[in-house]
């Protein structure tokens, strides 16, 4: 166990030390007198000594930026001339076994002991980087929540092979919650999961494998990976201003690539060739991506037969995964937050499925943040139609924290609550 507290390097107190040492920010969470917070962490994308900062309202950047809205000093940080104090989290490393694989995690607890404090296991997405020491665990803990983060199998310090098999990942997440409960015994009340992106498939499944008091999801899908691919392509043609004929064509492309995937690339080539012929001469066809269909369509059949499965189907993804069936089995309260303009996980099918489940009596709450892309990022649109993320939309982090604490009363930024509960 170690205590996580952000302080300046002792070098700052040494006479004659470089001026840089007196202003270098240190990783940690810093709390304002009014309860606001900022988290600082090291990221490989930000040159040292700069750190990534994230405020509760979603503003983010590097401490080394000329216009960074905070300054560091010997006692913590100052924001607009107001001192924000370091938060001393209690951090306890953990190892646990799941399906014969040794996993590594960390329990992060806010200062003090509160037997009613919620406990949340962070179920990450498809990324391979470690969440231990990352922004989101500390951003949750800074709101008075105990947090358990762990390295997905085959990543970080966890053993095993990296996979996207939801059943196996769900078993890992369930075991992580059981482990966290044992570690925090007597120091928490309700306990459950938060999952982002791919975690939207895994966290609800995990909650059917072990007792969970709640599940919260951000920018996930209630659709299969096959449906995700199709919806991404439909989103692409709509963004390009193309019509219904283009939408129908990319739908047929998705159907053709589905045949290859579900047959382990043994059959389905005649259907794919037929769609390729339809796409010939369409100036936009070469730019279509989806999750995988664009790349499959541009690869010769002989190459697909030889390496298609190794290229596209080597992570044990359950292509036709029934996300609705998993949610039907879920009895715990659920929060689902949608990014209104999500290009990576388009929301049309997901929104309809969730509202249908609510209509049938499921205790689910659905929020939508407009003008946000995957990750709940606000963005600017570039001349070529691509997007550049600017910040996490205001209200998202606070909504997650309040809802997990059982005290979501809003408003939360520009969010719209789509359900009456």
Buried (B, 14 or more C-beta within 10 A) or exposed (E): EEEBBBEBBEEBEEEEEEEEBBBBBBBBBBBBEEEBBBBBBBBEEBEEBBBBBBBBBBBBBBBBEEEBBBEBEEEBBBBEEEEBBBBBBBBBEBEBEBEEBEBBBBBBBBBEEBEEBBBBBBBBBBEEEBBBBBBBBBBBBBBBBBBBBBBBBBBBBBBBEBBBBBBBBBBBBBBBBBBBBEBBEEBBBBBBBBBBBBBBBBBBBBBBBBEBBBBBBBBBBBBBBBBBBBBBBBBBBEEEEBEEEBBEBBBBBBBBBBBBBBEEBEEBBEBBEEBBEBBEEBEBBEEBBBBBBBBBBEBEBEEBEEEBBEBBBEEBBBBEBEBBEBBBEBEBBBBBBBBBBBBBBBBEBBBEBBBEBBEEEBBBBBBBBBEBBBBBBBBEEEEEEEBEBBBBBBBBBBBBBBBBBEEBEEEBBBBEBBBEE
